[in-house]
């Protein structure tokens, strides 16, 4: 009787250790894989292009920031220097660290200047423009 109980407990322990715990490890890891090519059309205004180990393209700014969190210090510096976002209104390319950002309903919008950011905030009925440094401090 004692052996069966101990055997069941050991079996349960093995199941938990080898199957359930590893399933949760890394669950918060990067979930937005880079794209093979740059985003085109209307969705380009939400996308990011960077060069770490060659060109990387992301469908939206949030995905790029999630990827950024997985980089080592040298890669992080390269990402920040090479990253480009696109102005929400004009589509003009902006260095990722120089853009202003407005987050609305979880979607991040990039702007080349305070005037455009303020215009967007007015159209949305509220919000706040933030810098790249403030954006990277946020949790996603």
DSSP file (Angstrom, degrees, kcal/mol; ACC not computed):
  #  RESIDUE AA STRUCTURE BP1 BP2  ACC     N-H-->O    O-->H-N    N-H-->O    O-->H-N    TCO  KAPPA ALPHA  PHI   PSI    X-CA   Y-CA   Z-CA
    1    1 A X     >        0   0    0      0, 0.0     4,-1.9     0, 0.0     5,-0.2   0.000 360.0 360.0 360.0 -48.4    0.0    0.0    0.0
    2    2 A X  H  >  +     0   0    0      1,-0.2     4,-2.4     2,-0.2     5,-0.2   0.885 360.0  53.8 -61.9 -39.8    2.7    2.4    1.0
    3    3 A X  H  > S+     0   0    0      1,-0.2     4,-2.6     2,-0.2    -1,-0.2   0.891 107.3  50.1 -63.9 -40.6    4.7    1.6   -2.2
    4    4 A X  H  > S+     0   0    0      2,-0.2     4,-2.4     1,-0.2    -1,-0.2   0.916 111.7  47.8 -65.9 -42.2    1.7    2.3   -4.5
    5    5 A X  H  X S+     0   0    0     -4,-1.9     4,-2.3     2,-0.2    -2,-0.2   0.929 114.5  46.1 -63.7 -45.4    1.1    5.7   -2.8
    6    6 A X  H  X S+     0   0    0     -4,-2.4     4,-2.5     1,-0.2    -2,-0.2   0.891 112.0  51.9 -64.1 -39.6    4.8    6.6   -3.1
    7    7 A X  H  X S+     0   0    0     -4,-2.6     4,-2.3     2,-0.2    -2,-0.2   0.896 110.1  48.3 -64.9 -40.8    4.9    5.4   -6.7
    8    8 A X  H  X S+     0   0    0     -4,-2.4     4,-2.5     2,-0.2    -2,-0.2   0.912 112.0  49.2 -65.3 -42.7    1.9    7.6   -7.6
    9    9 A X  H  X S+     0   0    0     -4,-2.3     4,-2.5     1,-0.2    -2,-0.2   0.918 111.6  49.0 -63.4 -42.4    3.4   10.6   -5.9
   10   10 A X  H  X S+     0   0    0     -4,-2.5     4,-2.5     2,-0.2    -2,-0.2   0.909 110.7  50.6 -63.6 -41.6    6.7   10.1   -7.7
   11   11 A X  H  X S+     0   0    0     -4,-2.3     4,-2.3     2,-0.2    -2,-0.2   0.916 110.9  48.7 -61.9 -43.7    4.8    9.7  -11.0
   12   12 A X  H  X S+     0   0    0     -4,-2.5     4,-2.4     1,-0.2    -2,-0.2   0.909 110.3  52.0 -62.0 -42.5    3.0   13.0  -10.4
   13   13 A X  H  X S+     0   0    0     -4,-2.5     4,-2.8     1,-0.2     5,-0.2   0.921 109.4  49.3 -59.4 -45.7    6.2   14.7   -9.5
   14   14 A X  H  X S+     0   0    0     -4,-2.5     4,-2.6     1,-0.2     5,-0.3   0.905 110.5  50.6 -61.7 -43.0    7.8   13.5  -12.8
   15   15 A X  H  X>S+     0   0    0     -4,-2.3     4,-1.9     2,-0.2     5,-1.4   0.930 113.5  45.0 -61.1 -46.3    4.9   14.7  -14.8
   16   16 A X  I  <>S+     0   0    0     -4,-2.4     5,-2.5     3,-0.2     4,-0.3   0.945 117.1  43.9 -64.0 -48.7    5.0   18.2  -13.2
   17   17 A X  I  <5S+     0   0    0     -4,-2.8     5,-0.5     1,-0.2    -2,-0.2   0.912 123.6  32.7 -66.1 -44.3    8.8   18.6  -13.4
   18   18 A X  I  <5S+     0   0    0     -4,-2.6    -1,-0.2    -5,-0.2    -2,-0.2   0.686 133.1  19.7 -91.5 -18.2    9.2   17.3  -17.0
   19   19 A X  I  X5S+     0   0    0     -4,-1.9     4,-0.7    -5,-0.3    -3,-0.2   0.781 123.9  37.1-119.3 -46.8    6.0   18.4  -18.7
   20   20 A X  I  ><S+     0   0    0     -5,-1.4     4,-0.9    -4,-0.3    -3,-0.2   0.920 114.3  48.8 -82.4 -44.0    4.1   21.2  -16.9
   21   21 A X  H >><S+     0   0    0     -5,-2.5     3,-1.2     1,-0.2     4,-1.1   0.948 110.6  49.9 -64.6 -48.7    6.9   23.4  -15.6
   22   22 A X  H 34 S+     0   0    0     -5,-0.5    -1,-0.2    -6,-0.3    -2,-0.2   0.819 102.6  63.5 -60.4 -27.1    8.8   23.6  -18.9
   23   23 A X  H 3< S+     0   0    0     -4,-0.7    -1,-0.3     1,-0.2    -2,-0.2   0.825 107.7  42.1 -64.4 -30.0    5.6   24.5  -20.7
   24   24 A X  H X< S+     0   0    0     -3,-1.2     3,-1.7    -4,-0.9     2,-0.3   0.664  90.5 102.6 -90.2 -17.9    5.5   27.7  -18.6
   25   25 A X  T 3< S+     0   0    0     -4,-1.1     4,-0.0     1,-0.3    -3,-0.0  -0.495  96.4   5.9 -69.5 128.4    9.2   28.6  -18.8
   26   26 A X  T >  S+     0   0    0     -2,-0.3     3,-1.9     1,-0.1    -1,-0.3   0.628  83.9 137.1  77.2  12.5    9.7   31.3  -21.3
   27   27 A X  T <  S+     0   0    0     -3,-1.7    -2,-0.1     1,-0.3    -1,-0.1   0.779  72.8  52.5 -63.3 -24.7    6.0   31.9  -21.8
   28   28 A X  T 3  S+     0   0    0     -4,-0.2    -1,-0.3     2,-0.0     3,-0.2   0.376  88.4 120.2 -91.1   5.2    6.6   35.6  -21.7
   29   29 A X  S <  S-     0   0    0     -3,-1.9    38,-0.1     1,-0.2    37,-0.0  -0.063  81.7 -57.3 -64.2 169.2    9.3   35.4  -24.4
   30   30 A X        +     0   0    0     36,-0.2    -1,-0.2     1,-0.1     3,-0.1  -0.241  52.7 177.3 -50.1 121.5    9.2   37.2  -27.7
   31   31 A X        +     0   0    0     -3,-0.2     2,-0.6     1,-0.1    -1,-0.1   0.345  58.4  76.5-114.3   3.2    6.0   36.1  -29.6
   32   32 A X  S    S-     0   0    0     31,-0.2    -1,-0.1    30,-0.1    35,-0.1  -0.844  71.0-152.7-118.9  92.6    6.2   38.2  -32.7
   33   33 A X        -     0   0    0     -2,-0.6    31,-0.0     1,-0.1    -2,-0.0  -0.298  28.0 -98.5 -65.9 148.2    8.7   36.8  -35.2
   34   34 A X        -     0   0    0     24,-0.1    24,-0.2     1,-0.1     2,-0.1  -0.286  39.4-118.1 -60.8 151.5   10.5   39.1  -37.6
   35   35 A X  B     -A   57   0A   0     22,-3.7    22,-0.8     1,-0.1    -1,-0.1  -0.477  12.2-125.5 -86.2 162.7    9.0   39.3  -41.1
   36   36 A X  S    S+     0   0    0     -2,-0.1     2,-0.3     1,-0.1    -1,-0.1   0.718  90.0  17.3 -81.7 -21.8   11.0   38.3  -44.2
   37   37 A X  S    S-     0   0    0     20,-0.1    -1,-0.1    19,-0.0    -2,-0.1  -0.956  94.7 -76.8-146.9 165.3   10.4   41.6  -45.9
   38   38 A X        -     0   0    0     -2,-0.3     2,-0.2     1,-0.1    11,-0.1  -0.243  50.0-107.3 -63.3 148.0    9.3   45.1  -45.2
   39   39 A X        -     0   0    0     19,-0.2     2,-0.3     9,-0.1    -1,-0.1  -0.545  39.4-161.4 -74.0 139.8    5.6   45.9  -44.6
   40   40 A X    >   +     0   0    0     -2,-0.2     3,-0.6     4,-0.0     4,-0.1  -0.751  42.2  14.9-118.5 166.3    4.0   47.7  -47.5
   41   41 A X  G >  S-     0   0    0     -2,-0.3     3,-1.7     1,-0.2     4,-0.3  -0.273 116.6 -16.9  75.1-155.0    0.8   49.8  -47.9
   42   42 A X  G >  S+     0   0    0      1,-0.3     3,-0.9     2,-0.2    -1,-0.2   0.789 131.3  59.0 -59.6 -33.4   -1.4   51.2  -45.2
   43   43 A X  G X  S+     0   0    0     -3,-0.6     3,-1.8     1,-0.2     4,-0.4   0.582  81.0  86.9 -76.3  -9.4    0.1   49.0  -42.4
   44   44 A X  G X  S+     0   0    0     -3,-1.7     3,-1.7     1,-0.3    -1,-0.2   0.837  75.5  69.0 -59.5 -32.1    3.6   50.3  -43.0
   45   45 A X  G <  S+     0   0    0     -3,-0.9    65,-0.5    -4,-0.3    41,-0.3   0.654 102.7  45.0 -64.4 -13.8    3.0   53.2  -40.6
   46   46 A X  G <  S+     0   0    0     -3,-1.8    15,-0.9    13,-0.2    -1,-0.3   0.483  99.6  97.0-101.4  -5.9    2.9   50.7  -37.7
   47   47 A X    <   -     0   0    0     -3,-1.7    39,-0.5    -4,-0.4     2,-0.4  -0.256  55.6-149.3 -91.2 170.0    6.0   48.8  -38.8
   48   48 A X  E     -BC  58  85A   0     10,-1.8    10,-2.6    12,-0.2     2,-0.4  -0.991   3.6-164.5-136.6 142.6    9.7   48.8  -37.8
   49   49 A X  E     +BC  57  84A   0     35,-2.1    35,-2.8    -2,-0.4     2,-0.3  -0.997  21.2 160.4-124.7 133.3   12.8   48.0  -39.8
   50   50 A X  E     -B   56   0A   0      6,-2.6     6,-3.2    -2,-0.4     2,-0.4  -0.931  32.1-135.3-143.8 169.4   16.1   47.4  -38.0
   51   51 A X  E     +B   55   0A   0     27,-0.3     4,-0.2    -2,-0.3    31,-0.2  -0.942  43.7 134.3-131.4 110.0   19.5   45.8  -38.6
   52   52 A X  S    S-     0   0    0      2,-1.6     3,-0.1    -2,-0.4    -1,-0.1   0.662  95.9  -1.9-112.7 -68.8   21.0   43.6  -35.9
   53   53 A X  S    S-     0   0    0      1,-0.5     2,-0.2    22,-0.0    -2,-0.0  -0.405 140.3 -42.8-113.0  51.7   22.3   40.5  -37.7
   54   54 A X  S    S-     0   0    0      2,-0.1    -2,-1.6     0, 0.0    -1,-0.5  -0.508 105.4 -26.7 106.7 176.1   21.0   41.8  -41.1
   55   55 A X  E     - B   0  51A   0     -4,-0.2     2,-0.4    -2,-0.2    -4,-0.2  -0.359  57.5-172.4 -67.5 138.8   17.7   43.4  -41.8
   56   56 A X  E     - B   0  50A   0     -6,-3.2    -6,-2.6    -2,-0.1     2,-0.4  -0.995   3.6-163.3-128.7 137.2   14.7   42.6  -39.5
   57   57 A X  E     -AB  35  49A   0    -22,-0.8   -22,-3.7    -2,-0.4     2,-0.4  -0.959   2.2-165.7-123.3 139.6   11.2   43.8  -40.2
   58   58 A X  E     - B   0  48A   0    -10,-2.6   -10,-1.8    -2,-0.4   -19,-0.2  -0.969  23.7-136.9-127.7 141.3    8.3   43.9  -37.7
   59   59 A X  S    S+     0   0    0     -2,-0.4     2,-0.3   -12,-0.2   -13,-0.2   0.789  88.4   8.7 -68.3 -28.9    4.6   44.3  -38.4
   60   60 A X  S  > S-     0   0    0    -13,-0.1     4,-1.6     1,-0.1     3,-0.3  -0.979  75.1-109.6-150.2 165.9    4.2   46.7  -35.5
   61   61 A X  H  > S+     0   0    0    -15,-0.9     4,-2.3    47,-0.4     5,-0.2   0.857 113.9  59.2 -64.4 -37.7    6.2   48.7  -33.0
   62   62 A X  H  > S+     0   0    0      1,-0.2     4,-2.2     2,-0.2    -1,-0.2   0.912 104.7  50.3 -58.6 -43.7    5.1   46.5  -30.1
   63   63 A X  H  > S+     0   0    0     -3,-0.3     4,-2.2     1,-0.2    -1,-0.2   0.904 109.8  50.7 -61.5 -42.0    6.6   43.4  -31.7
   64   64 A X  H  X S+     0   0    0     -4,-1.6     4,-2.3     1,-0.2    -1,-0.2   0.893 109.9  50.0 -63.7 -39.2    9.9   45.2  -32.3
   65   65 A X  H  X S+     0   0    0     -4,-2.3     4,-1.4     2,-0.2    -1,-0.2   0.862 108.7  52.0 -69.1 -35.0   10.0   46.3  -28.7
   66   66 A X  H  < S+     0   0    0     -4,-2.2     4,-0.5     2,-0.2    -2,-0.2   0.909 111.5  47.3 -64.3 -41.3    9.4   42.8  -27.5
   67   67 A X  H >< S+     0   0    0     -4,-2.2     3,-1.5     1,-0.2    -2,-0.2   0.901 106.2  59.2 -63.4 -41.3   12.2   41.6  -29.7
   68   68 A X  H >< S+     0   0    0     -4,-2.3     3,-1.5     1,-0.3    -1,-0.2   0.836  96.3  61.7 -57.6 -35.7   14.4   44.4  -28.3
   69   69 A X  T 3< S+     0   0    0     -4,-1.4    -1,-0.3     1,-0.3    -2,-0.2   0.725 100.4  54.9 -65.6 -21.1   14.0   43.0  -24.8
   70   70 A X  T <  S+     0   0    0     -3,-1.5    -1,-0.3    -4,-0.5     2,-0.2   0.401  88.8 103.2 -92.0   2.0   15.7   39.8  -25.8
   71   71 A X  S <  S-     0   0    0     -3,-1.5     2,-0.1    -4,-0.2    -3,-0.0  -0.560  70.1-122.9 -89.8 149.2   18.9   41.4  -27.2
   72   72 A X     >  -     0   0    0     -2,-0.2     4,-2.8     1,-0.1     5,-0.2  -0.283  42.7 -90.9 -75.7 174.0   22.2   41.6  -25.5
   73   73 A X  H  > S+     0   0    0      1,-0.2     4,-2.1     2,-0.2     5,-0.2   0.882 126.0  46.4 -58.4 -43.5   23.8   45.0  -24.8
   74   74 A X  H  > S+     0   0    0      2,-0.2     4,-2.0     1,-0.2    -1,-0.2   0.925 115.3  45.7 -68.0 -43.5   25.7   45.2  -28.1
   75   75 A X  H  > S+     0   0    0      2,-0.2     4,-2.9     1,-0.2    -2,-0.2   0.876 110.4  55.7 -65.3 -37.1   22.7   44.1  -30.2
   76   76 A X  H  X S+     0   0    0     -4,-2.8     4,-2.5     2,-0.2    -2,-0.2   0.916 107.5  48.3 -61.2 -44.5   20.5   46.5  -28.3
   77   77 A X  H  X S+     0   0    0     -4,-2.1     4,-2.0     2,-0.2    -1,-0.2   0.914 112.4  48.8 -62.3 -43.1   22.7   49.4  -29.2
   78   78 A X  H  X S+     0   0    0     -4,-2.0     4,-2.4     2,-0.2   -27,-0.3   0.909 110.7  51.1 -62.8 -42.8   22.7   48.3  -32.8
   79   79 A X  H  X S+     0   0    0     -4,-2.9     4,-2.5     1,-0.2    -2,-0.2   0.936 110.9  47.9 -59.8 -47.5   18.9   48.0  -32.8
   80   80 A X  H  < S+     0   0    0     -4,-2.5    17,-0.5     1,-0.2    -1,-0.2   0.850 115.5  44.7 -65.1 -34.9   18.5   51.5  -31.3
   81   81 A X  H  < S+     0   0    0     -4,-2.0    -1,-0.2    -5,-0.2    -2,-0.2   0.837 123.5  33.9 -77.0 -33.4   20.9   53.0  -33.8
   82   82 A X  H  < S+     0   0    0     -4,-2.4    -2,-0.2    -5,-0.2    -3,-0.2   0.654  88.9 114.0 -98.7 -17.0   19.5   51.2  -36.9
   83   83 A X     <  -     0   0    0     -4,-2.5    13,-2.7    -5,-0.2     2,-0.4  -0.272  43.5-169.7 -62.9 137.8   15.8   51.0  -36.0
   84   84 A X  E     -CD  49  95A   0    -35,-2.8   -35,-2.1    11,-0.3     2,-0.2  -0.994   7.6-177.4-130.4 135.4   13.4   53.0  -38.2
   85   85 A X  E     -CD  48  94A   0      9,-2.6     9,-3.0    -2,-0.4     2,-0.4  -0.687  25.0-118.6-117.2 176.4    9.7   53.7  -37.7
   86   86 A X  E     - D   0  93A   0    -39,-0.5    24,-0.5   -41,-0.3     7,-0.2  -0.971  25.6-107.8-127.7 132.8    7.3   55.5  -40.0
   87   87 A X     >  -     0   0    0      5,-2.8     4,-1.7    -2,-0.4    24,-0.2  -0.292  26.4-131.8 -57.4 133.5    5.4   58.7  -39.3
   88   88 A X  T  4 S+     0   0    0     22,-2.6    -1,-0.1     1,-0.2    23,-0.1   0.860 100.7  30.6 -57.3 -40.5    1.7   57.9  -38.8
   89   89 A X  T  4 S+     0   0    0      1,-0.1    -1,-0.2   -44,-0.1    22,-0.1   0.925 132.3  25.4 -88.1 -49.1    0.5   60.7  -41.2
   90   90 A X  T  4 S-     0   0    0      2,-0.1    -2,-0.2   -45,-0.1     3,-0.1   0.717  88.0-132.0 -93.2 -21.5    3.3   61.1  -43.8
   91   91 A X     <  +     0   0    0     -4,-1.7    -3,-0.1     1,-0.3     3,-0.1   0.500  50.7 157.1  80.3   2.9    4.9   57.7  -43.8
   92   92 A X        -     0   0    0     -6,-0.1    -5,-2.8     1,-0.1    -1,-0.3  -0.340  48.1-108.7 -64.2 141.5    8.3   59.3  -43.5
   93   93 A X  E     -D   86   0A   0     -7,-0.2     2,-0.4    -3,-0.1    -7,-0.2  -0.513  39.3-172.7 -72.7 136.0   11.0   57.2  -42.1
   94   94 A X  E     -D   85   0A   0     -9,-3.0    -9,-2.6    -2,-0.2     2,-0.2  -0.988  32.6-107.1-131.8 139.0   12.2   58.2  -38.6
   95   95 A X  E >>  -D   84   0A   0     -2,-0.4     3,-1.9   -11,-0.2     4,-1.0  -0.498  36.1-126.4 -61.1 130.5   15.1   57.0  -36.5
   96   96 A X  T 34 S+     0   0    0    -13,-2.7     3,-0.4     1,-0.3    -1,-0.1   0.804 106.9  50.7 -55.6 -35.4   13.4   54.9  -33.8
   97   97 A X  T 34 S+     0   0    0    -17,-0.5    35,-0.4   -14,-0.3    -1,-0.3   0.642 110.2  50.5 -78.9 -13.8   15.0   56.8  -30.9
   98   98 A X  T <4 S+     0   0    0     -3,-1.9    -1,-0.2    33,-0.1    -2,-0.2   0.562  90.1  96.2-100.6 -10.8   14.0   60.2  -32.3
   99   99 A X     <  -     0   0    0     -4,-1.0    33,-0.4    -3,-0.4     2,-0.3  -0.333  68.1-130.6 -76.8 159.6   10.3   59.6  -32.9
  100  100 A X  E     -E  111   0B   0     11,-2.6    11,-2.4    31,-0.1     2,-0.4  -0.838  26.0-151.3-103.2 151.0    7.5   60.6  -30.5
  101  101 A X  E     -EF 110 130B   0     29,-2.8    29,-2.7    -2,-0.3     2,-0.4  -0.932  16.8-168.0-129.5 147.5    4.9   57.9  -29.7
  102  102 A X  E     -E  109   0B   0      7,-2.1     7,-2.5    -2,-0.4     2,-0.6  -0.996  14.5-151.4-130.9 127.3    1.3   57.8  -28.7
  103  103 A X  E     +E  108   0B   0     25,-0.5     2,-0.4    -2,-0.4     5,-0.2  -0.886  18.8 174.4-102.4 122.6   -0.2   54.5  -27.4
  104  104 A X  E >   -E  107   0B   0      3,-2.6     3,-2.2    -2,-0.6    -2,-0.1  -0.988  69.9 -18.9-130.4 121.5   -3.9   54.0  -28.1
  105  105 A X  T 3  S-     0   0    0     -2,-0.4    -1,-0.1     1,-0.3     3,-0.1   0.858 126.9 -52.9  51.1  41.1   -5.7   50.8  -27.2
  106  106 A X  T 3  S+     0   0    0      1,-0.2     2,-0.4   -44,-0.0    -1,-0.3   0.340 114.5 115.2  81.5  -7.5   -2.4   48.9  -27.1
  107  107 A X  E <   -E  104   0B   0     -3,-2.2    -3,-2.6   -46,-0.1     2,-0.5  -0.822  59.0-140.2 -99.4 134.9   -1.3   50.1  -30.5
  108  108 A X  E     -E  103   0B   0     -2,-0.4     2,-0.4    -5,-0.2   -47,-0.4  -0.812  14.6-165.0 -99.9 129.0    1.8   52.3  -30.8
  109  109 A X  E     -E  102   0B   0     -7,-2.5    -7,-2.1    -2,-0.5     2,-0.3  -0.929   8.1-147.0-114.6 135.7    1.8   55.1  -33.2
  110  110 A X  E     -E  101   0B   0    -65,-0.5   -22,-2.6   -24,-0.5     2,-0.3  -0.782  13.8-173.4-105.6 146.8    5.0   57.0  -34.2
  111  111 A X  E     -E  100   0B   0    -11,-2.4   -11,-2.6    -2,-0.3   -24,-0.1  -0.991  26.3-144.6-139.4 145.5    5.3   60.7  -35.1
  112  112 A X  S    S+     0   0    0     -2,-0.3     2,-0.3   -13,-0.2    -1,-0.1   0.694  84.5  18.2 -82.3 -19.2    8.1   62.8  -36.5
  113  113 A X  S  > S-     0   0    0    -13,-0.1     4,-1.8     1,-0.1     5,-0.1  -0.971  75.4-110.1-150.3 164.3    7.1   65.9  -34.5
  114  114 A X  H  > S+     0   0    0     -2,-0.3     4,-2.9     1,-0.2     5,-0.2   0.842 112.5  61.0 -63.8 -34.7    5.1   67.1  -31.5
  115  115 A X  H  > S+     0   0    0      1,-0.2     4,-2.3     2,-0.2    -1,-0.2   0.926 107.2  43.4 -60.1 -46.2    2.6   68.9  -33.8
  116  116 A X  H  > S+     0   0    0      2,-0.2     4,-2.4     1,-0.2    -1,-0.2   0.889 113.6  51.7 -66.8 -38.8    1.6   65.6  -35.5
  117  117 A X  H  X S+     0   0    0     -4,-1.8     4,-2.4     2,-0.2    -2,-0.2   0.925 111.5  47.2 -63.1 -43.4    1.5   63.8  -32.1
  118  118 A X  H  X S+     0   0    0     -4,-2.9     4,-2.4     2,-0.2    -2,-0.2   0.894 110.2  52.8 -64.8 -40.0   -0.8   66.5  -30.7
  119  119 A X  H  X S+     0   0    0     -4,-2.3     4,-2.2    -5,-0.2    -2,-0.2   0.930 111.0  46.7 -59.2 -46.3   -3.0   66.4  -33.8
  120  120 A X  H  X S+     0   0    0     -4,-2.4     4,-2.0     2,-0.2    -2,-0.2   0.911 110.6  52.2 -63.2 -43.5   -3.4   62.7  -33.4
  121  121 A X  H  X>S+     0   0    0     -4,-2.4     5,-2.5     1,-0.2     4,-0.9   0.899 109.8  50.2 -59.9 -41.1   -4.1   63.0  -29.6
  122  122 A X  H ><5S+     0   0    0     -4,-2.4     3,-0.5     1,-0.2    -1,-0.2   0.904 109.7  50.0 -63.3 -41.7   -6.8   65.6  -30.4
  123  123 A X  H 3<5S+     0   0    0     -4,-2.2    -1,-0.2     1,-0.2    -2,-0.2   0.827 112.5  47.9 -65.4 -31.7   -8.4   63.3  -33.0
  124  124 A X  H 3<5S-     0   0    0     -4,-2.0    -1,-0.2    -5,-0.2    -2,-0.2   0.601 113.3-118.3 -85.3 -12.1   -8.4   60.5  -30.5
  125  125 A X  T <<5S-     0   0    0     -4,-0.9     2,-0.2    -3,-0.5    -3,-0.2   0.749  79.6  -3.9  80.5  24.2   -9.9   62.7  -27.7
  126  126 A X      < +     0   0    0     -5,-2.5     2,-0.3    -6,-0.2    -2,-0.1  -0.734  68.3 120.6 144.1 169.3   -7.0   62.3  -25.4
  127  127 A X        -     0   0    0     -2,-0.2     2,-0.3     2,-0.0   -23,-0.1  -0.811  45.6-100.7 134.5-174.8   -3.6   60.7  -24.8
  128  128 A X        -     0   0    0     -2,-0.3   -25,-0.5   -25,-0.2     2,-0.3  -0.994  19.2-128.8-148.7 136.9   -0.1   61.6  -24.3
  129  129 A X        -     0   0    0     -2,-0.3     2,-0.3   -27,-0.1   -27,-0.2  -0.694  31.8-173.5 -86.2 141.9    3.0   61.7  -26.4
  130  130 A X  B     -F  101   0B   0    -29,-2.7   -29,-2.8    -2,-0.3     2,-0.1  -0.909  20.6-115.3-133.6 159.8    6.1   60.0  -25.1
  131  131 A X     >  -     0   0    0     -2,-0.3     4,-2.3   -31,-0.2     5,-0.1  -0.332  35.9-102.8 -85.6 171.6    9.7   59.6  -26.0
  132  132 A X  H  > S+     0   0    0    -35,-0.4     4,-2.7   -33,-0.4     5,-0.2   0.898 123.1  55.1 -62.0 -40.9   11.4   56.3  -27.1
  133  133 A X  H  > S+     0   0    0    -36,-0.2     4,-0.9     1,-0.2    -1,-0.2   0.919 110.4  44.8 -59.6 -44.2   13.0   56.1  -23.6
  134  134 A X  H  > S+     0   0    0      1,-0.2     4,-0.5     2,-0.2     3,-0.3   0.883 112.4  52.9 -65.9 -38.3    9.6   56.3  -22.0
  135  135 A X  H >< S+     0   0    0     -4,-2.3     3,-1.2     1,-0.2    -2,-0.2   0.915 106.9  50.8 -64.1 -43.7    8.2   53.8  -24.4
  136  136 A X  H 3< S+     0   0    0     -4,-2.7    -1,-0.2     1,-0.3    -2,-0.2   0.708 104.2  59.4 -70.2 -18.5   10.9   51.3  -23.7
  137  137 A X  H 3< S+     0   0    0     -4,-0.9    -1,-0.3    -3,-0.3    -2,-0.2   0.629  88.8  95.6 -81.8 -13.4   10.2   51.6  -20.0
  138  138 A X  S << S-     0   0    0     -3,-1.2     2,-0.4    -4,-0.5    -3,-0.0  -0.381  78.0-119.7 -75.7 155.6    6.6   50.5  -20.5
  139  139 A X              0   0    0      1,-0.1    -2,-0.1    -2,-0.1    -1,-0.1  -0.814 360.0 360.0 -96.1 135.5    5.5   46.9  -20.0
  140  140 A X              0   0    0     -2,-0.4    -1,-0.1   -75,-0.1   -74,-0.1   0.333 360.0 360.0-121.8 360.0    4.0   45.1  -23.0
